[in-house]
Amino acid sequence: IVAEVATLENASCGQANGGFEMEITSGTPPFLYDIGFGVSESPTFKELEAGTYTVSITDANGCETKETLTIESTTTELATDIDNIIDATCGEDNGGFQVIVDNGTAPYNYNIGNGATDNPIFTDLAPDVYSVTVTDAAGCEAIHDLTVVRESEAISANISNLQNAQCGQSNGSFQITGNGGR
C-alpha cells in the first residue's frame, strides 16, 4: 500500500476543527483506516484537535501501512474575562463593565447585541443579562454572560400634611415620605 496525505487542515482557536484526508495510490480496495478512534472506511478525518496522529491503513488483502502526520494549532485559544462590573444605581441606566482579553490575535471586536465595536468598555447599561461576544482577527470567538443588576431604586419623596405657619409663628409643619433607594 502506498499512501500519502492528500489534504491537511490545521486546528485553530484551540478547537477540535482540524482534519486531513488520505490518498491511496496502490493496494487493493476497499481500504480501512484507523487513527485510534475505531476503524473507518472513509479516508477523511475531521474535528481533530492539534496533535500527532498515526493512521493505519489496511487493504482487502490484509496488507497494512502506517503514516504519521501532525495537525498544528494555527492560533491560540481566545481567553477573556469580565472586569469592573458596575451595577446600575438610582433607577438609571448607568451600569457597565470591561472585557479583558488574554491570548488570541489582535485586533478584537466586542459585541453585546447592538453591533460590534473595538472598545472593550461598555457603559450606560440598563440592568439586564448581557452576553458579550469577543472575536479576534483570526476569527476565534469567546462568549461571556454577565448580569448588570439594579443596585437600588430611584429615590422619590412625597410631601403631605402641609400646615402653613400662622401669625408669624414658627408653627408650620409637613410630613415627608421617602420611596425607593435602600
C-alpha positions in Angstrom: 0.0 0.0 0.0 1.3 3.4 -0.9 -0.5 6.3 0.9 0.0 10.0 1.4 -1.7 12.9 3.0 -3.9 14.5 0.3 -5.1 17.4 2.3 -4.4 18.7 5.8 -6.2 21.4 7.7 -4.7 22.7 10.9 -6.7 23.3 14.0 -7.5 26.9 15.1 -8.6 28.8 18.2 -7.8 25.9 20.5 -10.7 23.9 19.0 -11.1 20.4 17.5 -11.6 21.7 14.0 -8.6 20.3 12.2 -8.6 17.4 9.8 -7.0 15.5 7.0 -7.7 13.2 4.0 -5.6 10.3 2.9 -4.9 9.3 -0.7 -4.1 5.7 -1.7 -2.1 5.3 -4.9 -1.6 1.5 -4.7 -3.1 -1.5 -2.9 -6.3 -3.5 -3.2 -9.6 -1.7 -2.3 -11.6 -1.5 -0.1 -9.3 0.2 2.4 -9.9 0.5 6.2 -8.5 3.5 8.1 -7.8 3.8 11.9 -6.3 6.7 13.9 -7.2 5.2 17.3 -10.9 6.1 17.4 -12.2 3.0 15.6 -12.0 1.6 12.1 -13.5 3.6 9.3 -14.0 3.1 5.5 -13.6 6.9 5.0 -10.1 8.4 4.3 -11.3 11.7 5.7 -10.9 12.7 9.3 -12.5 15.8 10.7 -13.0 17.6 14.0 -9.5 16.8 15.3 -7.5 18.7 17.9 -3.9 19.8 17.2 -1.6 16.9 17.7 0.2 14.0 16.1 -1.8 11.2 14.5 -0.8 7.8 13.1 -3.2 6.5 10.6 -3.2 2.7 10.0 -4.4 1.7 6.5 -5.3 -1.9 5.7 -6.3 -3.1 2.2 -8.6 -6.0 1.2 -5.6 -8.4 1.2 -4.7 -7.6 4.8 -1.6 -5.5 3.8 -1.0 -2.6 6.2 0.9 0.6 6.2 1.1 3.5 8.7 1.5 7.2 8.1 2.2 9.7 10.8 1.2 13.4 10.5 0.9 16.4 12.7 -2.0 18.8 12.9 -0.8 22.1 14.1 -2.6 24.8 16.1 -2.6 27.9 13.9 -3.9 30.3 16.5 -4.1 30.2 20.3 -7.4 29.9 22.1 -9.1 33.2 22.8 -9.4 33.7 26.5 -11.5 36.5 28.0 -12.6 37.7 31.4 -15.0 40.4 32.6 -13.8 43.1 35.0 -15.1 46.2 36.7 -18.8 45.3 36.6 -20.7 48.4 37.7 -24.3 47.8 38.7 -26.9 50.3 37.7 -28.0 52.7 40.5 -30.8 55.0 41.4 -33.1 53.8 38.7 -30.6 55.0 36.0 -29.1 53.2 33.0 -25.6 53.7 34.4 -24.2 50.2 34.7 -21.1 49.0 32.8 -18.3 46.5 32.5 -14.9 46.0 30.8 -13.8 42.9 28.8 -10.2 41.7 29.4 -8.6 39.6 26.6 -5.8 37.1 27.1 -4.3 35.3 24.1 -5.9 35.5 20.7 -4.9 37.7 17.8 -5.4 41.5 17.9 -7.4 43.5 17.0 -10.5 42.4 18.8 -14.2 43.1 18.3 -16.7 43.2 21.1 -20.5 42.8 20.7 -23.4 42.8 23.2 -26.0 42.6 20.6 -26.1 46.1 19.4 -23.3 46.0 16.8 -19.5 45.3 17.0 -17.1 47.8 18.5 -13.4 47.8 19.1 -13.9 49.3 22.6 -13.8 46.7 25.4 -15.6 49.1 27.8 -19.4 49.2 27.9 -21.2 52.0 29.8 -24.6 53.4 30.3 -26.2 50.0 30.5 -29.6 49.2 31.9 -30.0 46.4 34.4 -30.1 43.2 32.3 -28.3 40.0 31.4 -25.7 40.6 28.8 -23.9 38.2 26.5 -20.7 39.7 25.2 -19.1 38.0 22.1 -15.4 38.7 21.6 -13.9 37.9 18.1 -10.3 38.2 17.3 -8.5 38.9 14.0 -8.2 35.1 13.3 -12.0 34.6 13.7 -11.8 32.9 17.1 -14.7 33.7 19.5 -15.2 33.7 23.2 -18.6 34.4 24.8 -19.3 35.6 28.3 -22.6 36.0 30.1 -22.9 38.5 32.9 -25.6 40.5 34.8 -25.8 44.2 35.5 -28.2 44.5 38.4 -30.2 47.4 39.7 -28.4 48.2 42.9 -31.1 50.5 44.2 -34.3 52.0 43.0 -34.7 55.7 42.3 -35.4 57.8 45.4 -38.6 59.9 45.4 -40.3 61.9 48.2 -43.9 62.8 48.8 -44.8 65.8 50.9 -48.1 65.6 52.8 -50.0 67.2 55.7 -48.7 70.7 54.8 -49.6 73.2 57.5 -48.5 76.8 56.9 -47.1 78.9 59.7 -49.7 81.2 61.3 -49.4 84.7 62.7 -45.6 85.0 62.2 -45.0 82.0 64.3 -42.7 79.0 63.6 -45.6 76.6 63.9 -45.8 75.3 60.3 -45.3 71.6 59.6 -45.3 68.9 56.9 -44.7 65.2 56.6 -42.2 63.7 54.1 -42.4 60.1 52.9 -39.4 58.6 51.0 -39.7 55.9 48.5 -37.1 53.7 46.7 -33.4 53.6 47.5 -32.1 51.3 50.2 
